[in-house]
Amino acid sequence: MPVTYLVTLLVAVLASAGLTVWAFLSWGASTVIPLLLALALAARWAMTPVAPDDGHA
């Protein structure tokens, strides 16, 4: 794993954590928690494996 990838990943995690804390303080938990759940479901959907298409065209 290249060092730049690791550093970029670390910066992204810290930035998203800071943004989450800021959103909690600004908007409150009742708004932020559903948004976080929607993001988690979207990420889960985006990472699901796709079955190979073995059919004939």
Helices and strands as residue ranges (DSSP letters): H 3-27, H 29-46
